[in-house]
Amino acid sequence: MSSCCAASTEKIDLNWLKDNPGQLFNTPNLQQERQQMLENDPVAGCEDTCWRAERAGLPSRRTRMGSTIKSHLDVISSPTVLHINLGSDCNLTCSYCCKQYSTAWLRDINTHGPYLDETRFHINNNDRMVLQLGQNAIKSSNSYQLILNEIKNIKTATMIEISGGEPLLYNKLDELVASLPGPVNIFTGLGVDSKRLKRILDTLPDTVTFTVSAENTGKLYEFNRYGNSWNNFCNNLTLIKQKFDYKFCMVLSNLTIHGMEEFKRDFGTGKDIVNLCTDPIYLSASVLDTESKTIYQHALPEFHDTVTVEYQPEQKQKLQQYVYHFVKNRNLDLNIFPKHFINWMNQ
């Protein structure tokens, strides 16, 4: 649980919640963080995705969305946009993602060992427990039911967003959607089998909307969204189009920027979201060769505020180490990228 979809989550004190029904989003910690935000004081939960990027001279989610302007002045609040994360079950290892949001990433690290000396690429006991837990065990737990009941009773939500992991791997998605008190938008990587997707779509009302994660085509797509094929993605997108409204959520990083302009031109909906990758910082689009920066600075408006930022040598070194492990563990070919980018990265 957190005040923002980009913030670090807070572990819910279930005993406190039982004694304070209806106050899921007004825990003592959230109230304290909101007070700090009103005073423009950096909070720990916003460190990775906003404050660290801003200190490095990069735009953050906070600055790009105008969140520096105060819109809510009371620390006691009820959400108008509710974001439900169904867990980390996911069959993709997207290039910018990590074990927190993907069990496929967990399995990769568990099999091949850690990548870098960073928490996101190391397995701990909690991670091993996640790999062992099944959906039925989670859904039948008292904590799951308690939180679900809290969500059902929220009357202020004008939009409810469901993410993961991959929500389309959730076996009772239709039942969850039917129980929620507002319009529903589902975030998905469309990495599931087309037959499964069709069965799920047939159970959902056409008022549901989708936000699809993608930003490349062909081999570049298969590199950055590893675990899904470009052909399966296109087939699944066709199924979505037949009944549901959708838009894309693209992640702009130094690995996804190549080919993003073509994807926007050929598939863009005009409503699409572009998020800048700033965590980890070495995957930021600022850590890029000069020729790539020159090519893309006018083609992608979201790149303007990043292209002028100078990267540090250690950031490039970490990028090299990360890409080496990512490619080796998946038997991928770097030659799908422009030669000037590969040559720079190998220097």
C-alpha positions as CSV (number, residue, x, y, z in Angstrom):
1,M,0.0,0.0,0.0
2,S,1.3,3.5,-0.8
3,S,0.0,7.0,-1.6
4,C,1.2,6.9,-5.2
5,C,1.6,4.2,-7.8
6,A,5.3,5.0,-8.0
7,A,6.1,5.0,-4.3
8,S,7.5,2.2,-2.3
9,T,4.8,0.2,-0.6
10,E,4.0,0.0,3.1
11,K,3.3,-3.3,4.8
12,I,-0.2,-3.2,6.2
13,D,-0.6,-3.7,10.0
14,L,-3.6,-6.0,9.9
15,N,-4.2,-5.7,13.7
16,W,-4.4,-1.9,13.3
17,L,-6.7,-2.2,10.3
18,K,-9.1,-4.4,12.3
19,D,-9.3,-1.8,15.0
20,N,-9.7,1.0,12.4
21,P,-12.1,-0.2,9.7
22,G,-12.5,2.0,6.7
23,Q,-9.1,3.6,7.3
24,L,-6.9,1.5,4.9
25,F,-5.5,4.7,3.3
26,N,-5.1,6.7,6.5
27,T,-2.5,4.7,8.4
28,P,-0.2,6.7,10.7
29,N,2.7,6.3,8.3
30,L,0.7,7.6,5.3
31,Q,-0.6,10.6,7.3
32,Q,3.0,11.4,8.2
33,E,4.2,11.1,4.6
34,R,1.4,13.4,3.4
35,Q,2.3,16.0,6.0
36,Q,5.9,15.8,4.8
37,M,4.8,16.2,1.2
38,L,2.8,19.3,2.1
39,E,6.0,20.7,3.5
40,N,8.0,19.7,0.4
41,D,10.1,17.4,2.5
42,P,11.3,14.2,0.7
43,V,9.7,11.0,2.0
44,A,11.4,7.7,2.0
45,G,8.7,6.0,-0.1
46,C,9.3,8.5,-3.0
47,E,13.1,8.1,-3.0
48,D,13.7,5.6,-5.7
49,T,11.4,6.9,-8.4
50,C,11.4,10.7,-7.8
51,W,13.8,12.3,-5.4
52,R,16.9,10.3,-6.6
53,A,16.2,11.2,-10.2
54,E,15.7,14.9,-9.3
55,R,19.0,15.0,-7.5
56,A,20.7,13.6,-10.6
57,G,19.1,16.4,-12.7
58,L,16.6,14.2,-14.3
59,P,12.8,14.7,-14.6
60,S,10.8,12.5,-12.2
61,R,7.2,11.2,-12.1
62,R,6.6,14.0,-9.5
63,T,7.8,16.9,-11.7
64,R,6.3,15.5,-15.0
65,M,2.8,15.1,-13.6
66,G,2.7,18.5,-11.9
67,S,2.7,16.9,-8.4
68,T,4.8,19.7,-7.0
69,I,1.5,21.7,-7.0
70,K,-0.5,21.1,-3.8
71,S,-3.9,19.7,-4.7
72,H,-4.9,18.0,-1.4
73,L,-4.3,19.8,1.9
74,D,-5.7,17.3,4.4
75,V,-3.6,14.4,5.6
76,I,-6.8,12.4,6.1
77,S,-7.9,11.2,2.6
78,S,-9.8,8.7,0.5
79,P,-8.6,7.9,-3.0
80,T,-10.3,9.0,-6.2
81,V,-8.0,6.7,-8.2
82,L,-7.4,3.3,-6.6
83,H,-4.5,1.2,-7.8
84,I,-4.8,-2.5,-6.9
85,N,-1.6,-4.6,-7.3
86,L,-2.6,-8.3,-7.5
87,G,0.9,-9.5,-6.8
88,S,4.1,-10.3,-8.8
89,D,2.9,-13.3,-10.8
90,C,4.3,-12.6,-14.3
91,N,5.7,-14.6,-17.2
92,L,7.8,-11.8,-18.6
93,T,11.2,-10.4,-17.6
94,C,11.0,-6.9,-19.1
95,S,14.4,-5.3,-19.4
96,Y,13.6,-2.5,-17.0
97,C,11.7,-4.6,-14.5
98,C,12.7,-6.6,-11.4
99,K,11.8,-9.3,-8.9
100,Q,9.3,-7.1,-7.1
101,Y,6.9,-7.1,-10.0
102,S,7.7,-10.4,-11.8
103,T,8.0,-14.0,-10.6
104,A,9.8,-14.7,-13.9
105,W,12.5,-12.3,-12.8
106,L,12.6,-14.1,-9.4
107,R,13.0,-17.4,-11.1
108,D,15.7,-16.0,-13.4
109,I,17.8,-14.8,-10.5
110,N,17.1,-17.9,-8.5
111,T,18.5,-20.0,-11.4
112,H,21.4,-17.9,-12.6
113,G,22.4,-16.0,-9.5
114,P,22.6,-12.3,-8.8
115,Y,23.4,-9.8,-11.5
116,L,24.8,-6.8,-9.6
117,D,25.4,-6.0,-6.0
118,E,21.9,-4.6,-5.7
119,T,18.8,-5.8,-3.7
120,R,16.7,-5.9,-6.9
121,F,18.9,-8.7,-8.2
122,H,19.4,-10.8,-5.1
123,I,17.1,-13.5,-3.7
124,N,16.1,-13.5,0.0
125,N,13.8,-15.7,2.1
126,N,10.7,-13.7,1.4
127,D,11.4,-14.1,-2.3
128,R,11.6,-17.8,-2.0
129,M,8.3,-17.8,-0.1
130,V,6.7,-15.9,-3.0
131,L,7.8,-18.6,-5.4
132,Q,6.2,-21.3,-3.3
133,L,2.8,-19.6,-2.6
134,G,-0.1,-20.4,-4.9
135,Q,-3.0,-18.1,-5.7
136,N,-5.5,-20.2,-3.8
137,A,-3.5,-19.9,-0.6
138,I,-3.2,-16.1,-0.9
139,K,-6.9,-15.6,-1.8
140,S,-8.1,-17.7,1.1
141,S,-6.1,-15.9,3.7
142,N,-7.8,-13.7,6.3
143,S,-5.5,-10.7,5.3
144,Y,-6.6,-10.9,1.6
145,Q,-10.3,-10.9,2.5
146,L,-9.9,-8.1,5.0
147,I,-8.2,-5.8,2.5
148,L,-10.7,-6.8,-0.3
149,N,-13.6,-5.8,2.0
150,E,-11.9,-2.5,2.6
151,I,-11.6,-1.8,-1.1
152,K,-15.2,-2.8,-1.9
153,N,-16.4,-0.1,0.6
154,I,-14.5,2.8,-0.9
155,K,-17.1,5.2,-2.3
156,T,-14.8,8.0,-3.6
157,A,-13.0,6.1,-6.4
158,T,-13.8,7.3,-9.9
159,M,-11.3,4.9,-11.4
160,I,-9.9,1.6,-10.2
161,E,-6.6,0.4,-11.8
162,I,-5.5,-3.2,-11.6
163,S,-1.9,-4.2,-12.1
164,G,0.7,-6.8,-11.1
165,G,2.7,-8.7,-12.1
166,E,0.4,-9.7,-14.9
167,P,-3.4,-9.4,-13.9
168,L,-4.4,-11.8,-16.8
169,L,-2.7,-14.6,-14.9
170,Y,-5.1,-14.0,-12.0
171,N,-7.7,-16.9,-12.2
172,K,-10.7,-15.0,-10.8
173,L,-10.2,-11.6,-12.5
174,D,-13.8,-11.5,-13.7
175,E,-15.1,-11.9,-10.1
176,L,-12.8,-9.2,-8.8
177,V,-13.8,-6.8,-11.5
178,A,-17.5,-7.4,-10.8
179,S,-17.0,-6.7,-7.1
180,L,-15.3,-3.4,-7.4
181,P,-17.2,-0.1,-6.9
182,G,-16.1,1.8,-10.0
183,P,-14.8,1.8,-13.6
184,V,-11.8,-0.6,-14.0
185,N,-8.6,-0.2,-16.1
186,I,-6.3,-3.2,-16.3
187,F,-2.6,-2.9,-16.9
188,T,-1.2,-5.8,-18.9
189,G,1.8,-6.9,-20.9
190,L,-0.4,-9.2,-23.0
191,G,2.1,-12.0,-22.5
192,V,-0.5,-14.7,-22.0
193,D,-1.7,-17.3,-24.4
194,S,-4.3,-16.0,-26.9
195,K,-6.8,-18.7,-26.0
196,R,-6.6,-17.8,-22.3
197,L,-6.9,-14.1,-23.1
198,K,-10.1,-14.7,-25.2
199,R,-11.7,-16.7,-22.4
200,I,-11.0,-13.9,-20.0
201,L,-12.2,-11.1,-22.3
202,D,-15.5,-12.9,-22.8
203,T,-16.1,-12.6,-19.0
204,L,-15.4,-8.9,-18.7
205,P,-17.9,-6.1,-19.3
206,D,-17.0,-3.8,-22.3
207,T,-16.7,-0.9,-19.8
208,V,-13.3,-2.3,-18.8
209,T,-10.4,-0.5,-20.4
210,F,-6.8,-1.7,-20.9
211,T,-3.4,-0.1,-20.6
212,V,-1.0,-2.2,-22.5
213,S,2.8,-2.2,-21.8
214,A,4.8,-2.0,-25.0
215,E,7.1,0.4,-26.8
216,N,8.9,-1.6,-29.5
217,T,8.2,-3.9,-32.4
218,G,9.7,-7.2,-33.7
219,K,13.0,-8.4,-32.3
220,L,13.4,-5.2,-30.2
221,Y,10.0,-6.0,-28.6
222,E,11.1,-9.6,-27.9
223,F,14.3,-8.3,-26.3
224,N,12.7,-5.7,-24.0
225,R,9.6,-7.7,-23.2
226,Y,11.4,-11.1,-23.0
227,G,9.0,-14.0,-22.5
228,N,6.5,-13.0,-25.2
229,S,6.8,-13.2,-28.9
230,W,5.9,-10.3,-31.2
231,N,3.4,-12.4,-33.1
232,N,1.6,-13.4,-29.8
233,F,1.5,-9.8,-28.8
234,C,-0.1,-8.7,-32.1
235,N,-2.7,-11.4,-31.9
236,N,-3.6,-10.5,-28.3
237,L,-3.8,-6.8,-29.2
238,T,-6.2,-7.7,-32.0
239,L,-8.5,-9.5,-29.5
240,I,-8.4,-6.4,-27.2
241,K,-9.4,-4.1,-30.1
242,Q,-12.5,-6.0,-30.9
243,K,-14.3,-5.1,-27.7
244,F,-12.3,-2.8,-25.5
245,D,-10.8,0.7,-25.4
246,Y,-7.1,0.7,-24.7
247,K,-3.9,2.8,-24.7
248,F,-0.2,2.0,-24.3
249,C,2.1,2.6,-21.4
250,M,5.7,2.9,-22.8
251,V,8.8,2.9,-20.6
252,L,11.6,5.1,-22.0
253,S,15.0,3.8,-21.2
254,N,18.4,3.4,-22.9
255,L,17.3,-0.1,-24.1
256,T,13.7,0.7,-25.1
257,I,14.3,4.0,-26.9
258,H,15.6,2.3,-30.1
259,G,12.5,1.7,-32.3
260,M,10.1,3.6,-30.0
261,E,9.5,6.3,-32.5
262,E,8.4,3.6,-35.1
263,F,6.1,2.0,-32.5
264,K,4.4,5.3,-31.7
265,R,3.9,6.0,-35.4
266,D,2.5,2.6,-36.3
267,F,0.6,1.7,-33.1
268,G,0.0,4.9,-31.1
269,T,-3.5,5.7,-29.9
270,G,-3.1,9.4,-29.1
271,K,-3.8,8.6,-25.4
272,D,-0.6,6.8,-24.6
273,I,1.6,7.3,-21.5
274,V,5.4,7.5,-21.6
275,N,7.2,6.9,-18.3
276,L,10.9,7.7,-17.9
277,C,13.0,4.9,-16.4
278,T,15.0,6.4,-13.5
279,D,15.3,3.4,-11.3
280,P,17.8,2.0,-11.7
281,I,19.6,5.1,-12.9
282,Y,21.9,3.2,-15.2
283,L,18.9,2.3,-17.4
284,S,17.9,5.9,-17.8
285,A,17.8,7.3,-21.3
286,S,20.5,9.8,-20.2
287,V,23.1,6.9,-20.1
288,L,23.3,6.8,-23.9
289,D,25.8,7.4,-26.7
290,T,26.0,10.8,-28.3
291,E,24.8,9.6,-31.7
292,S,21.6,8.1,-30.2
293,K,20.9,11.2,-28.3
294,T,21.3,13.3,-31.5
295,I,18.9,11.0,-33.4
296,Y,16.2,10.8,-30.8
297,Q,16.2,14.2,-29.2
298,H,13.7,15.6,-31.7
299,A,11.8,12.4,-32.5
300,L,10.6,11.8,-28.9
301,P,9.2,14.8,-26.9
302,E,9.6,12.8,-23.7
303,F,13.3,12.6,-24.3
304,H,13.9,16.4,-24.4
305,D,14.5,16.8,-20.6
306,T,16.8,13.8,-20.5
307,V,19.0,14.1,-23.5
308,T,21.1,17.0,-22.1
309,V,21.9,15.2,-18.8
310,E,25.5,13.9,-18.6
311,Y,25.9,10.3,-17.4
312,Q,28.5,9.2,-14.9
313,P,31.2,6.6,-15.9
314,E,30.0,4.2,-13.2
315,Q,26.5,4.4,-14.6
316,K,27.7,3.2,-18.0
317,Q,29.8,0.5,-16.3
318,K,26.7,-0.8,-14.5
319,L,24.8,-0.8,-17.7
320,Q,27.5,-2.9,-19.4
321,Q,27.4,-5.4,-16.5
322,Y,23.6,-5.6,-16.4
323,V,23.2,-6.0,-20.2
324,Y,25.9,-8.7,-20.2
325,H,23.9,-10.8,-17.6
326,F,20.6,-10.1,-19.3
327,V,21.8,-11.2,-22.7
328,K,23.8,-14.2,-21.5
329,N,20.9,-15.7,-19.3
330,R,18.5,-15.4,-22.2
331,N,20.8,-16.2,-25.1
332,L,19.9,-12.9,-26.8
333,D,21.5,-11.1,-29.7
334,L,22.7,-7.5,-29.2
335,N,23.0,-7.0,-32.9
336,I,19.3,-6.0,-33.1
337,F,20.4,-2.6,-31.7
338,P,22.1,0.2,-33.7
339,K,25.9,-0.4,-34.2
340,H,26.7,3.0,-32.7
341,F,24.9,2.0,-29.5
342,I,26.6,-1.4,-29.3
343,N,30.1,0.1,-30.0
344,W,29.6,2.7,-27.3
345,M,28.5,0.2,-24.8
346,N,31.4,-2.1,-25.5
347,Q,34.0,0.7,-25.1
